[in-house]
């Protein structure tokens, strides 16, 4: 449970930063959001088929709005003005951040040269994506060798030990998904060895 709490604390930050806080300060809202996240963890039922982040985001948002409403009532305010439904935006930003973290965690497990090639090819290095030829020129290798190394890196990233978190976030973690990845890796290895 603590692991789930730690993995999803960023969702609290996103919900708090996108909601109208009334007169409550950020620390109070953050604490209220964490309580909402904890309650979501306690009451989540995976057998219903809903993703946890969606359930938790809704619970956090409701908990925060309840606290804002109580605070405003205590101060003699009218019904608080509701902010627009920004939960989908918040969840999308949170998902993007989680996917980015999962990719980073997987990349650091690769050899340095393979990391560098993927970072340059997909633009993870902070600049735009580069093509194989440009990466080859930068690294002093041929375009074909860069293509081979990129494919080798992708094969390694498809291994369950490196891809489990990312697959879970992208909802590609079923047995058929893993079997498909295994077939792709086997096909690549056969092609590399010149086998049919």
N, CA, C and O atoms as a DFTB+ gen file, in Angstrom:
784 C
 N C O
     1  1       0.819      -1.208       0.000
     2  2       0.000       0.000       0.000
     3  2       0.858       1.267       0.000
     4  3       0.547       2.247      -0.675
     5  1       1.953       1.221       0.779
     6  2       2.833       2.392       0.812
     7  2       3.468       2.642      -0.553
     8  3       3.676       3.788      -0.954
     9  1       3.776       1.545      -1.267
    10  2       4.357       1.671      -2.594
    11  2       3.370       2.352      -3.547
    12  3       3.746       3.235      -4.318
    13  1       2.116       1.933      -3.484
    14  2       1.077       2.531      -4.315
    15  2       0.892       4.015      -3.974
    16  3       0.684       4.842      -4.861
    17  1       0.970       4.335      -2.696
    18  2       0.857       5.723      -2.257
    19  2       2.000       6.554      -2.827
    20  3       1.783       7.647      -3.349
    21  1       3.215       6.029      -2.722
    22  2       4.384       6.767      -3.208
    23  2       4.339       6.945      -4.722
    24  3       4.674       8.014      -5.231
    25  1       3.925       5.897      -5.447
    26  2       3.869       5.962      -6.906
    27  2       2.841       6.982      -7.401
    28  3       2.982       7.514      -8.502
    29  1       1.827       7.254      -6.612
    30  2       0.734       8.110      -7.078
    31  2       0.674       9.470      -6.403
    32  3      -0.287      10.213      -6.606
    33  1       1.690       9.818      -5.597
    34  2       1.703      11.138      -4.950
    35  2       1.711      12.269      -5.967
    36  3       1.189      13.351      -5.699
    37  1       2.306      12.023      -7.136
    38  2       2.358      13.059      -8.154
    39  2       0.953      13.440      -8.620
    40  3       0.711      14.584      -9.004
    41  1       0.034      12.483      -8.586
    42  2      -1.348      12.769      -8.958
    43  2      -1.971      13.783      -8.004
    44  3      -2.758      14.631      -8.425
    45  1      -1.622      13.698      -6.717
    46  2      -2.114      14.680      -5.734
    47  2      -1.640      16.073      -6.132
    48  3      -2.423      17.023      -6.146
    49  1      -0.356      16.186      -6.453
    50  2       0.206      17.476      -6.865
    51  2      -0.539      18.030      -8.085
    52  3      -0.898      19.207      -8.118
    53  1      -0.769      17.166      -9.092
    54  2      -1.442      17.635     -10.303
    55  2      -2.865      18.102     -10.020
    56  3      -3.291      19.144     -10.517
    57  1      -3.593      17.337      -9.227
    58  2      -4.984      17.728      -8.927
    59  2      -5.002      19.035      -8.140
    60  3      -5.784      19.935      -8.449
    61  1      -4.145      19.142      -7.125
    62  2      -4.104      20.354      -6.295
    63  2      -3.739      21.568      -7.140
    64  3      -4.342      22.631      -6.989
    65  1      -2.751      21.420      -8.035
    66  2      -2.300      22.579      -8.809
    67  2      -3.307      23.016      -9.871
    68  3      -3.213      24.132     -10.381
    69  1      -4.279      22.148     -10.217
    70  2      -5.266      22.503     -11.234
    71  2      -6.639      22.830     -10.652
    72  3      -7.586      23.048     -11.408
    73  1      -6.765      22.869      -9.346
    74  2      -8.059      23.153      -8.735
    75  2      -8.055      24.558      -8.128
    76  3      -6.999      25.122      -7.841
    77  1      -9.248      25.103      -7.940
    78  2      -9.401      26.398      -7.283
    79  2      -9.322      26.183      -5.779
    80  3     -10.209      25.537      -5.220
    81  1      -8.292      26.699      -5.094
    82  2      -8.090      26.350      -3.696
    83  2      -8.917      27.131      -2.685
    84  3      -8.861      26.825      -1.494
    85  1      -9.676      28.119      -3.112
    86  2     -10.381      28.941      -2.130
    87  2      -9.360      29.653      -1.260
    88  3      -8.388      30.208      -1.774
    89  1      -9.570      29.645       0.068
    90  2      -8.616      30.291       0.975
    91  2      -7.653      29.313       1.624
    92  3      -6.822      29.721       2.434
    93  1      -7.743      28.040       1.290
    94  2      -6.828      27.052       1.866
    95  2      -5.459      27.178       1.215
    96  3      -5.358      27.403       0.008
    97  1      -4.412      27.035       2.008
    98  2      -3.077      27.140       1.420
    99  2      -2.669      25.794       0.822
   100  3      -3.306      24.769       1.065
   101  1      -1.594      25.822       0.037
   102  2      -1.159      24.649      -0.717
   103  2      -0.871      23.461       0.198
   104  3      -1.260      22.338      -0.121
   105  1      -0.202      23.681       1.321
   106  2       0.148      22.574       2.221
   107  2      -1.107      21.864       2.744
   108  3      -1.143      20.637       2.834
   109  1      -2.136      22.652       3.087
   110  2      -3.387      22.047       3.560
   111  2      -4.059      21.232       2.459
   112  3      -4.516      20.112       2.688
   113  1      -4.113      21.814       1.254
   114  2      -4.729      21.102       0.137
   115  2      -3.954      19.831      -0.202
   116  3      -4.544      18.797      -0.517
   117  1      -2.646      19.919      -0.135
   118  2      -1.805      18.755      -0.415
   119  2      -2.099      17.640       0.585
   120  3      -2.196      16.471       0.211
   121  1      -2.239      18.006       1.852
   122  2      -2.543      17.009       2.874
   123  2      -3.929      16.395       2.658
   124  3      -4.111      15.185       2.788
   125  1      -4.891      17.239       2.329
   126  2      -6.241      16.750       2.043
   127  2      -6.209      15.813       0.832
   128  3      -6.868      14.773       0.826
   129  1      -5.439      16.187      -0.186
   130  2      -5.311      15.338      -1.372
   131  2      -4.684      13.996      -1.044
   132  3      -5.099      12.972      -1.587
   133  1      -3.698      13.983      -0.171
   134  2      -3.064      12.726       0.230
   135  2      -4.045      11.828       0.987
   136  3      -4.032      10.607       0.829
   137  1      -4.888      12.443       1.803
   138  2      -5.915      11.666       2.509
   139  2      -6.869      11.049       1.484
   140  3      -7.254       9.885       1.603
   141  1      -7.247      11.845       0.473
   142  2      -8.100      11.322      -0.592
   143  2      -7.439      10.171      -1.330
   144  3      -8.094       9.180      -1.653
   145  1      -6.128      10.297      -1.601
   146  2      -5.391       9.220      -2.265
   147  2      -5.362       7.972      -1.383
   148  3      -5.562       6.859      -1.870
   149  1      -5.115       8.158      -0.093
   150  2      -5.070       7.011       0.825
   151  2      -6.423       6.296       0.869
   152  3      -6.485       5.067       0.855
   153  1      -7.490       7.068       0.923
   154  2      -8.821       6.452       0.928
   155  2      -9.096       5.723      -0.384
   156  3      -9.735       4.671      -0.395
   157  1      -8.608       6.290      -1.491
   158  2      -8.774       5.624      -2.788
   159  2      -8.043       4.284      -2.791
   160  3      -8.560       3.297      -3.313
   161  1      -6.848       4.244      -2.213
   162  2      -6.089       2.994      -2.131
   163  2      -6.855       1.967      -1.308
   164  3      -6.928       0.796      -1.681
   165  1      -7.423       2.404      -0.196
   166  2      -8.145       1.481       0.686
   167  2      -9.419       0.932       0.058
   168  3      -9.794      -0.211       0.318
   169  1     -10.094       1.740      -0.770
   170  2     -11.395       1.340      -1.300
   171  2     -11.362       0.904      -2.760
   172  3     -12.403       0.542      -3.309
   173  1     -10.196       0.929      -3.407
   174  2     -10.114       0.572      -4.825
   175  2     -10.416      -0.909      -5.035
   176  3      -9.925      -1.765      -4.300
   177  1     -11.233      -1.196      -6.053
   178  2     -11.590      -2.580      -6.371
   179  2     -11.183      -2.872      -7.814
   180  3     -11.930      -2.562      -8.742
   181  1      -9.994      -3.470      -8.013
   182  2      -9.498      -3.708      -9.374
   183  2     -10.392      -4.629     -10.195
   184  3     -10.368      -4.576     -11.424
   185  1     -11.178      -5.471      -9.533
   186  2     -12.028      -6.405     -10.270
   187  2     -13.107      -5.693     -11.091
   188  3     -13.714      -6.300     -11.973
   189  1     -13.346      -4.417     -10.809
   190  2     -14.333      -3.666     -11.586
   191  2     -13.790      -3.217     -12.938
   192  3     -14.543      -2.783     -13.809
   193  1     -12.468      -3.326     -13.102
   194  2     -11.857      -3.043     -14.397
   195  2     -11.483      -1.599     -14.653
   196  3     -11.057      -1.271     -15.760
   197  1     -11.625      -0.728     -13.676
   198  2     -11.242       0.673     -13.863
   199  2      -9.773       0.861     -13.530
   200  3      -9.274       0.232     -12.596
   201  1      -9.051       1.725     -14.282
   202  2      -7.657       1.981     -13.921
   203  2      -7.578       2.733     -12.588
   204  3      -8.427       3.570     -12.283
   205  1      -6.543       2.418     -11.800
   206  2      -6.428       3.032     -10.479
   207  2      -6.319       4.552     -10.562
   208  3      -6.949       5.261      -9.777
   209  1      -5.514       5.066     -11.519
   210  2      -5.293       6.510     -11.593
   211  2      -6.607       7.266     -11.774
   212  3      -6.764       8.363     -11.239
   213  1      -7.555       6.692     -12.524
   214  2      -8.835       7.361     -12.753
   215  2      -9.635       7.408     -11.449
   216  3     -10.186       8.446     -11.083
   217  1      -9.688       6.283     -10.766
   218  2     -10.405       6.201      -9.497
   219  2      -9.779       7.146      -8.470
   220  3     -10.481       7.892      -7.788
   221  1      -8.447       7.104      -8.372
   222  2      -7.744       7.935      -7.389
   223  2      -7.902       9.419      -7.706
   224  3      -8.121      10.224      -6.801
   225  1      -7.792       9.788      -8.988
   226  2      -7.925      11.198      -9.369
   227  2      -9.286      11.759      -8.980
   228  3      -9.388      12.882      -8.486
   229  1     -10.322      10.969      -9.206
   230  2     -11.671      11.399      -8.839
   231  2     -11.804      11.534      -7.320
   232  3     -12.379      12.502      -6.823
   233  1     -11.262      10.543      -6.583
   234  2     -11.347      10.584      -5.113
   235  2     -10.592      11.788      -4.553
   236  3     -11.082      12.461      -3.646
   237  1      -9.411      12.060      -5.085
   238  2      -8.613      13.206      -4.617
   239  2      -9.364      14.509      -4.886
   240  3      -9.475      15.371      -4.014
   241  1      -9.873      14.633      -6.102
   242  2     -10.592      15.858      -6.480
   243  2     -11.808      16.092      -5.570
   244  3     -12.032      17.207      -5.100
   245  1     -12.583      15.038      -5.332
   246  2     -13.770      15.178      -4.463
   247  2     -13.368      15.544      -3.045
   248  3     -14.018      16.372      -2.407
   249  1     -12.309      14.939      -2.554
   250  2     -11.853      15.225      -1.196
   251  2     -11.407      16.684      -1.064
   252  3     -11.704      17.349      -0.072
   253  1     -10.692      17.164      -2.079
   254  2     -10.229      18.562      -2.058
   255  2     -11.426      19.508      -2.105
   256  3     -11.479      20.475      -1.345
   257  1     -12.383      19.239      -2.987
   258  2     -13.538      20.132      -3.081
   259  2     -14.375      20.107      -1.811
   260  3     -14.962      21.121      -1.431
   261  1     -14.431      18.973      -1.165
   262  2     -15.148      18.892       0.105
   263  2     -14.477      19.779       1.153
   264  3     -15.152      20.483       1.905
   265  1     -13.140      19.740       1.194
   266  2     -12.400      20.570       2.160
   267  2     -12.570      22.052       1.850
   268  3     -12.732      22.862       2.763
   269  1     -12.535      22.413       0.565
   270  2     -12.724      23.816       0.168
   271  2     -14.121      24.285       0.564
   272  3     -14.293      25.391       1.077
   273  1     -15.103      23.442       0.324
   274  2     -16.490      23.789       0.656
   275  2     -16.651      23.994       2.164
   276  3     -17.270      24.967       2.597
   277  1     -16.098      23.084       2.959
   278  2     -16.169      23.203       4.420
   279  2     -15.478      24.479       4.902
   280  3     -15.978      25.165       5.793
   281  1     -14.333      24.787       4.312
   282  2     -13.601      25.993       4.698
   283  2     -14.420      27.244       4.384
   284  3     -14.483      28.170       5.193
   285  1     -15.039      27.265       3.224
   286  2     -15.810      28.438       2.835
   287  2     -17.086      28.575       3.662
   288  3     -17.509      29.687       3.979
   289  1     -17.697      27.439       4.013
   290  2     -18.875      27.495       4.891
   291  2     -18.495      28.049       6.261
   292  3     -19.234      28.844       6.841
   293  1     -17.350      27.628       6.770
   294  2     -16.888      28.090       8.077
   295  2     -16.659      29.599       8.072
   296  3     -16.786      30.253       9.108
   297  1     -16.326      30.146       6.919
   298  2     -16.085      31.583       6.816
   299  2     -17.337      32.352       6.402
   300  3     -17.284      33.564       6.194
   301  1     -18.478      31.639       6.280
   302  2     -19.734      32.300       5.944
   303  2     -19.911      32.557       4.469
   304  3     -20.733      33.389       4.085
   305  1     -19.162      31.866       3.630
   306  2     -19.277      32.049       2.182
   307  2     -20.469      31.297       1.650
   308  3     -21.020      30.412       2.305
   309  1     -20.855      31.671       0.443
   310  2     -21.893      30.937      -0.281
   311  2     -21.277      29.667      -0.864
   312  3     -20.090      29.398      -0.679
   313  1     -22.089      28.900      -1.561
   314  2     -21.615      27.683      -2.241
   315  2     -20.406      28.043      -3.104
   316  3     -20.481      28.987      -3.890
   317  1     -19.297      27.317      -2.977
   318  2     -18.113      27.670      -3.759
   319  2     -18.357      27.518      -5.254
   320  3     -19.120      26.665      -5.707
   321  1     -17.682      28.374      -5.990
   322  2     -17.780      28.326      -7.437
   323  2     -16.981      27.125      -7.921
   324  3     -15.811      26.969      -7.568
   325  1     -17.601      26.289      -8.716
   326  2     -16.918      25.073      -9.170
   327  2     -16.024      25.396     -10.356
   328  3     -16.399      26.133     -11.268
   329  1     -14.838      24.824     -10.314
   330  2     -13.934      24.966     -11.454
   331  2     -14.413      24.039     -12.561
   332  3     -15.178      23.106     -12.315
   333  1     -13.961      24.302     -13.777
   334  2     -14.305      23.425     -14.891
   335  2     -13.778      22.023     -14.639
   336  3     -12.862      21.832     -13.839
   337  1     -14.346      21.061     -15.307
   338  2     -13.933      19.675     -15.097
   339  2     -12.577      19.458     -15.740
   340  3     -12.483      19.117     -16.920
   341  1     -11.524      19.659     -14.952
   342  2     -10.177      19.546     -15.493
   343  2      -9.534      18.207     -15.170
   344  3      -8.341      18.032     -15.417
   345  1     -10.289      17.255     -14.624
   346  2      -9.709      15.971     -14.269
   347  2      -9.071      15.267     -15.466
   348  3      -7.962      14.751     -15.329
   349  1      -9.721      15.223     -16.634
   350  2      -9.060      14.563     -17.768
   351  2      -7.711      15.197     -18.114
   352  3      -6.760      14.495     -18.457
   353  1      -7.633      16.535     -18.022
   354  2      -6.374      17.227     -18.301
   355  2      -5.332      16.856     -17.259
   356  3      -4.178      16.584     -17.593
   357  1      -5.740      16.845     -15.998
   358  2      -4.831      16.492     -14.903
   359  2      -4.338      15.061     -15.059
   360  3      -3.146      14.788     -14.919
   361  1      -5.246      14.163     -15.346
   362  2      -4.888      12.744     -15.477
   363  2      -3.952      12.543     -16.662
   364  3      -2.993      11.777     -16.577
   365  1      -4.229      13.227     -17.759
   366  2      -3.365      13.093     -18.939
   367  2      -1.944      13.577     -18.630
   368  3      -0.969      12.935     -19.019
   369  1      -1.831      14.700     -17.936
   370  2      -0.503      15.213     -17.560
   371  2       0.191      14.243     -16.615
   372  3       1.388      13.989     -16.745
   373  1      -0.564      13.704     -15.667
   374  2       0.012      12.740     -14.726
   375  2       0.475      11.492     -15.467
   376  3       1.565      10.986     -15.198
   377  1      -0.332      10.990     -16.393
   378  2       0.047       9.806     -17.164
   379  2       1.313      10.060     -17.966
   380  3       2.216       9.225     -17.997
   381  1       1.374      11.227     -18.619
   382  2       2.569      11.567     -19.396
   383  2       3.810      11.541     -18.519
   384  3       4.846      10.999     -18.904
   385  1       3.695      12.135     -17.331
   386  2       4.829      12.172     -16.405
   387  2       5.219      10.765     -15.945
   388  3       6.404      10.446     -15.858
   389  1       4.229       9.932     -15.655
   390  2       4.516       8.557     -15.227
   391  2       5.180       7.761     -16.342
   392  3       6.117       7.003     -16.090
   393  1       4.699       7.930     -17.585
   394  2       5.305       7.235     -18.730
   395  2       6.741       7.712     -18.917
   396  3       7.640       6.906     -19.155
   397  1       6.955       9.022     -18.809
   398  2       8.309       9.570     -18.942
   399  2       9.238       8.965     -17.886
   400  3      10.362       8.578     -18.203
   401  1       8.780       8.883     -16.643
   402  2       9.591       8.288     -15.574
   403  2       9.876       6.820     -15.845
   404  3      10.992       6.354     -15.615
   405  1       8.877       6.083     -16.331
   406  2       9.065       4.657     -16.622
   407  2      10.080       4.464     -17.743
   408  3      10.909       3.556     -17.680
   409  1      10.019       5.311     -18.767
   410  2      10.993       5.229     -19.863
   411  2      12.391       5.511     -19.338
   412  3      13.342       4.804     -19.672
   413  1      12.513       6.548     -18.513
   414  2      13.827       6.882     -17.943
   415  2      14.382       5.730     -17.110
   416  3      15.565       5.403     -17.210
   417  1      13.530       5.115     -16.288
   418  2      13.959       3.986     -15.462
   419  2      14.441       2.833     -16.320
   420  3      15.423       2.176     -15.977
   421  1      13.759       2.576     -17.441
   422  2      14.170       1.479     -18.328
   423  2      15.450       1.837     -19.074
   424  3      16.336       0.996     -19.222
   425  1      15.553       3.080     -19.545
   426  2      16.730       3.486     -20.317
   427  2      18.025       3.355     -19.522
   428  3      19.044       2.926     -20.063
   429  1      17.991       3.722     -18.245
   430  2      19.234       3.685     -17.466
   431  2      19.736       2.268     -17.245
   432  3      20.866       2.087     -16.791
   433  1      18.931       1.256     -17.554
   434  2      19.365      -0.139     -17.437
   435  2      20.121      -0.606     -18.678
   436  3      20.743      -1.668     -18.667
   437  1      20.069       0.189     -19.747
   438  2      20.753      -0.166     -20.991
   439  2      22.209       0.280     -20.958
   440  3      22.565       1.183     -20.201
   441  1      23.062      -0.355     -21.783
   442  2      24.437       0.152     -21.923
   443  2      24.420       1.606     -22.397
   444  3      23.490       2.033     -23.081
   445  1      25.434       2.345     -22.034
   446  2      25.491       3.791     -22.298
   447  2      25.265       4.134     -23.772
   448  3      24.515       5.059     -24.083
   449  1      25.898       3.406     -24.665
   450  2      25.788       3.724     -26.096
   451  2      24.359       3.518     -26.600
   452  3      23.857       4.315     -27.393
   453  1      23.710       2.455     -26.144
   454  2      22.320       2.221     -26.559
   455  2      21.383       3.285     -25.986
   456  3      20.447       3.724     -26.654
   457  1      21.644       3.690     -24.751
   458  2      20.869       4.787     -24.148
   459  2      20.975       6.035     -25.012
   460  3      19.975       6.672     -25.346
   461  1      22.224       6.370     -25.368
   462  2      22.464       7.591     -26.125
   463  2      21.741       7.558     -27.467
   464  3      21.154       8.556     -27.883
   465  1      21.782       6.417     -28.142
   466  2      21.124       6.304     -29.455
   467  2      19.609       6.504     -29.319
   468  3      19.010       7.243     -30.100
   469  1      18.994       5.852     -28.335
   470  2      17.548       6.017     -28.169
   471  2      17.180       7.432     -27.759
   472  3      16.180       7.976     -28.225
   473  1      17.983       8.028     -26.890
   474  2      17.702       9.413     -26.475
   475  2      17.745      10.361     -27.668
   476  3      16.895      11.243     -27.794
   477  1      18.739      10.181     -28.548
   478  2      18.850      11.039     -29.724
   479  2      17.748      10.727     -30.740
   480  3      17.152      11.643     -31.307
   481  1      17.475       9.447     -30.970
   482  2      16.510       9.052     -31.993
   483  2      15.084       9.500     -31.643
   484  3      14.342       9.961     -32.511
   485  1      14.711       9.361     -30.366
   486  2      13.350       9.713     -29.960
   487  2      13.239      11.106     -29.345
   488  3      12.143      11.529     -28.977
   489  1      14.345      11.819     -29.228
   490  2      14.304      13.175     -28.696
   491  2      14.226      13.253     -27.185
   492  3      13.816      14.278     -26.641
   493  1      14.619      12.169     -26.484
   494  2      14.598      12.177     -25.024
   495  2      15.712      13.030     -24.436
   496  3      15.738      13.278     -23.231
   497  1      16.633      13.478     -25.283
   498  2      17.774      14.240     -24.781
   499  2      17.450      15.719     -24.600
   500  3      18.317      16.501     -24.210
   501  1      16.222      16.102     -24.878
   502  2      15.828      17.506     -24.697
   503  2      15.779      18.262     -26.005
   504  3      15.192      19.342     -26.065
   505  1      16.372      17.731     -27.041
   506  2      16.270      18.352     -28.361
   507  2      15.342      17.504     -29.214
   508  3      14.875      16.457     -28.767
   509  1      15.074      17.938     -30.420
   510  2      14.167      17.184     -31.273
   511  2      14.749      15.836     -31.669
   512  3      15.958      15.629     -31.566
   513  1      13.903      14.922     -32.118
   514  2      14.388      13.619     -32.559
   515  2      15.343      13.755     -33.745
   516  3      15.182      14.641     -34.584
   517  1      16.329      12.875     -33.804
   518  2      17.303      12.879     -34.898
   519  2      17.113      11.617     -35.730
   520  3      16.660      10.593     -35.220
   521  1      17.464      11.695     -37.028
   522  2      17.375      10.497     -37.859
   523  2      18.638       9.661     -37.701
   524  3      19.627      10.106     -37.118
   525  1      18.585       8.452     -38.226
   526  2      19.699       7.505     -38.053
   527  2      21.004       8.039     -38.626
   528  3      22.069       7.862     -38.033
   529  1      20.920       8.686     -39.767
   530  2      22.135       9.191     -40.406
   531  2      22.800      10.279     -39.566
   532  3      24.020      10.285     -39.402
   533  1      21.990      11.200     -39.035
   534  2      22.552      12.278     -38.209
   535  2      23.187      11.718     -36.934
   536  3      24.236      12.194     -36.500
   537  1      22.551      10.707     -36.338
   538  2      23.125      10.085     -35.137
   539  2      24.435       9.397     -35.498
   540  3      25.416       9.482     -34.759
   541  1      24.442       8.712     -36.648
   542  2      25.662       8.047     -37.098
   543  2      26.805       9.017     -37.293
   544  3      27.935       8.732     -36.897
   545  1      26.526      10.166     -37.902
   546  2      27.564      11.177     -38.092
   547  2      28.086      11.677     -36.749
   548  3      29.290      11.857     -36.570
   549  1      27.176      11.899     -35.814
   550  2      27.582      12.396     -34.493
   551  2      28.429      11.368     -33.740
   552  3      29.355      11.733     -33.017
   553  1      28.107      10.082     -33.912
   554  2      28.808       9.042     -33.157
   555  2      29.932       8.373     -33.943
   556  3      30.636       7.511     -33.417
   557  1      30.098       8.774     -35.211
   558  2      31.159       8.190     -36.025
   559  2      30.851       6.768     -36.472
   560  3      31.761       5.954     -36.628
   561  1      29.565       6.462     -36.681
   562  2      29.139       5.132     -37.123
   563  2      28.274       5.270     -38.368
   564  3      27.771       6.354     -38.665
   565  1      28.103       4.173     -39.092
   566  2      27.248       4.223     -40.281
   567  2      25.772       4.248     -39.876
   568  3      25.409       3.894     -38.754
   569  1      24.946       4.672     -40.810
   570  2      23.505       4.700     -40.581
   571  2      23.003       3.300     -40.262
   572  3      22.181       3.118     -39.365
   573  1      23.503       2.306     -41.004
   574  2      23.067       0.918     -40.801
   575  2      23.449       0.413     -39.414
   576  3      22.667      -0.287     -38.771
   577  1      24.651       0.764     -38.950
   578  2      25.070       0.311     -37.609
   579  2      24.196       0.960     -36.532
   580  3      23.846       0.306     -35.549
   581  1      23.843       2.227     -36.703
   582  2      22.963       2.907     -35.744
   583  2      21.595       2.232     -35.746
   584  3      20.998       2.053     -34.684
   585  1      21.083       1.851     -36.932
   586  2      19.798       1.161     -37.014
   587  2      19.850      -0.166     -36.250
   588  3      18.920      -0.506     -35.519
   589  1      20.954      -0.917     -36.428
   590  2      21.108      -2.191     -35.725
   591  2      21.139      -1.987     -34.207
   592  3      20.498      -2.725     -33.459
   593  1      21.882      -0.988     -33.770
   594  2      21.984      -0.724     -32.329
   595  2      20.657      -0.239     -31.758
   596  3      20.289      -0.597     -30.639
   597  1      19.943       0.573     -32.525
   598  2      18.615       1.023     -32.070
   599  2      17.682      -0.173     -31.897
   600  3      16.983      -0.278     -30.888
   601  1      17.670      -1.075     -32.882
   602  2      16.824      -2.264     -32.800
   603  2      17.225      -3.147     -31.625
   604  3      16.365      -3.704     -30.943
   605  1      18.524      -3.278     -31.387
   606  2      19.003      -4.062     -30.245
   607  2      18.502      -3.457     -28.934
   608  3      18.085      -4.180     -28.030
   609  1      18.545      -2.140     -28.837
   610  2      18.065      -1.456     -27.631
   611  2      16.570      -1.680     -27.442
   612  3      16.111      -1.896     -26.320
   613  1      15.811      -1.630     -28.529
   614  2      14.363      -1.832     -28.440
   615  2      14.030      -3.267     -28.022
   616  3      13.076      -3.502     -27.280
   617  1      14.825      -4.219     -28.504
   618  2      14.630      -5.612     -28.088
   619  2      14.834      -5.733     -26.585
   620  3      14.047      -6.386     -25.900
   621  1      15.882      -5.109     -26.069
   622  2      16.146      -5.160     -24.631
   623  2      15.027      -4.487     -23.837
   624  3      14.636      -4.978     -22.778
   625  1      14.514      -3.370     -24.341
   626  2      13.448      -2.654     -23.636
   627  2      12.130      -3.424     -23.622
   628  3      11.277      -3.170     -22.772
   629  1      11.954      -4.369     -24.560
   630  2      10.733      -5.174     -24.561
   631  2      10.777      -6.296     -23.528
   632  3       9.753      -6.924     -23.258
   633  1      11.941      -6.555     -22.952
   634  2      12.029      -7.611     -21.947
   635  2      11.152      -7.246     -20.755
   636  3      11.130      -6.087     -20.341
   637  1      10.424      -8.221     -20.192
   638  2       9.502      -7.918     -19.086
   639  2      10.152      -7.202     -17.908
   640  3       9.525      -6.344     -17.287
   641  1      11.396      -7.542     -17.593
   642  2      12.047      -6.907     -16.441
   643  2      12.196      -5.397     -16.631
   644  3      12.158      -4.640     -15.661
   645  1      12.365      -4.964     -17.871
   646  2      12.536      -3.528     -18.137
   647  2      11.233      -2.839     -18.521
   648  3      11.097      -1.628     -18.347
   649  1      10.281      -3.595     -19.038
   650  2       9.081      -2.950     -19.584
   651  2       7.843      -3.072     -18.704
   652  3       6.787      -2.552     -19.064
   653  1       7.946      -3.742     -17.567
   654  2       6.740      -4.047     -16.789
   655  2       5.980      -2.791     -16.348
   656  3       4.756      -2.739     -16.461
   657  1       6.688      -1.794     -15.853
   658  2       5.990      -0.588     -15.380
   659  2       5.376       0.187     -16.545
   660  3       4.232       0.636     -16.471
   661  1       6.147       0.338     -17.615
   662  2       5.644       1.068     -18.781
   663  2       4.446       0.351     -19.398
   664  3       3.476       0.995     -19.799
   665  1       4.509      -0.969     -19.476
   666  2       3.383      -1.734     -20.021
   667  2       2.135      -1.553     -19.157
   668  3       1.026      -1.428     -19.676
   669  1       2.323      -1.540     -17.843
   670  2       1.187      -1.328     -16.947
   671  2       0.548       0.034     -17.164
   672  3      -0.677       0.153     -17.181
   673  1       1.374       1.062     -17.329
   674  2       0.853       2.414     -17.542
   675  2       0.120       2.538     -18.873
   676  3      -0.859       3.276     -18.983
   677  1       0.600       1.810     -19.886
   678  2      -0.009       1.882     -21.215
   679  2      -1.064       0.804     -21.433
   680  3      -1.601       0.655     -22.531
   681  1      -1.356       0.046     -20.359
   682  2      -2.340      -1.038     -20.411
   683  2      -2.016      -2.035     -21.518
   684  3      -2.893      -2.474     -22.261
   685  1      -0.728      -2.381     -21.608
   686  2      -0.239      -3.378     -22.560
   687  2       0.481      -4.483     -21.790
   688  3       1.536      -4.956     -22.211
   689  1      -0.091      -4.885     -20.672
   690  2       0.591      -5.846     -19.806
   691  2      -0.145      -7.179     -19.678
   692  3       0.015      -7.898     -18.691
   693  1      -0.949      -7.497     -20.685
   694  2      -1.653      -8.787     -20.659
   695  2      -0.721      -9.872     -21.201
   696  3       0.319      -9.567     -21.786
   697  1      -1.094     -11.127     -21.005
   698  2      -0.285     -12.229     -21.516
   699  2      -0.137     -12.167     -23.039
   700  3       0.965     -12.389     -23.542
   701  1      -1.205     -11.874     -23.792
   702  2      -1.015     -11.756     -25.248
   703  2      -0.024     -10.649     -25.633
   704  3       0.729     -10.796     -26.596
   705  1      -0.025      -9.536     -24.874
   706  2       0.928      -8.463     -25.158
   707  2       2.362      -8.944     -24.956
   708  3       3.237      -8.661     -25.773
   709  1       2.599      -9.671     -23.864
   710  2       3.939     -10.189     -23.601
   711  2       4.336     -11.242     -24.642
   712  3       5.490     -11.294     -25.067
   713  1       3.378     -12.078     -25.051
   714  2       3.688     -13.089     -26.077
   715  2       4.047     -12.411     -27.400
   716  3       4.978     -12.831     -28.087
   717  1       3.302     -11.362     -27.753
   718  2       3.594     -10.619     -28.979
   719  2       4.996     -10.014     -28.924
   720  3       5.739     -10.079     -29.903
   721  1       5.358      -9.431     -27.790
   722  2       6.698      -8.849     -27.638
   723  2       7.764      -9.936     -27.756
   724  3       8.813      -9.722     -28.363
   725  1       7.491     -11.088     -27.181
   726  2       8.448     -12.197     -27.256
   727  2       8.638     -12.650     -28.698
   728  3       9.761     -12.904     -29.134
   729  1       7.516     -12.753     -29.450
   730  2       7.611     -13.130     -30.865
   731  2       8.431     -12.110     -31.654
   732  3       9.259     -12.481     -32.486
   733  1       8.191     -10.811     -31.386
   734  2       8.942      -9.765     -32.088
   735  2      10.428      -9.876     -31.778
   736  3      11.263      -9.738     -32.671
   737  1      10.758     -10.123     -30.525
   738  2      12.166     -10.286     -30.157
   739  2      12.772     -11.514     -30.831
   740  3      13.889     -11.458     -31.345
   741  1      12.028     -12.625     -30.827
   742  2      12.532     -13.852     -31.460
   743  2      12.728     -13.647     -32.954
   744  3      13.730     -14.086     -33.519
   745  1      11.765     -12.973     -33.599
   746  2      11.888     -12.689     -35.039
   747  2      13.130     -11.845     -35.319
   748  3      13.861     -12.101     -36.276
   749  1      13.360     -10.843     -34.480
   750  2      14.517      -9.979     -34.673
   751  2      15.810     -10.775     -34.505
   752  3      16.743     -10.623     -35.293
   753  1      15.865     -11.622     -33.477
   754  2      17.074     -12.421     -33.251
   755  2      17.322     -13.400     -34.392
   756  3      18.466     -13.594     -34.803
   757  1      16.250     -14.026     -34.913
   758  2      16.415     -14.940     -36.052
   759  2      16.945     -14.174     -37.267
   760  3      17.849     -14.643     -37.958
   761  1      16.375     -12.996     -37.519
   762  2      16.834     -12.186     -38.638
   763  2      18.289     -11.770     -38.472
   764  3      19.037     -11.709     -39.447
   765  1      18.683     -11.488     -37.252
   766  2      20.056     -11.053     -36.976
   767  2      21.040     -12.194     -37.243
   768  3      22.159     -11.980     -37.709
   769  1      20.587     -13.410     -36.934
   770  2      21.460     -14.566     -37.168
   771  2      21.388     -15.070     -38.599
   772  3      22.101     -16.006     -38.961
   773  1      20.527     -14.455     -39.428
   774  2      20.393     -14.873     -40.814
   775  2      19.568     -16.110     -40.986
   776  3      19.672     -16.794     -42.004
   777  1      18.712     -16.426     -39.966
   778  2      17.875     -17.614     -40.034
   779  2      16.512     -17.248     -40.564
   780  3      16.076     -16.107     -40.413
   781  1      15.834     -18.185     -41.178
   782  2      14.478     -17.969     -41.671
   783  2      13.482     -18.564     -40.710
   784  3      12.276     -18.488     -40.944
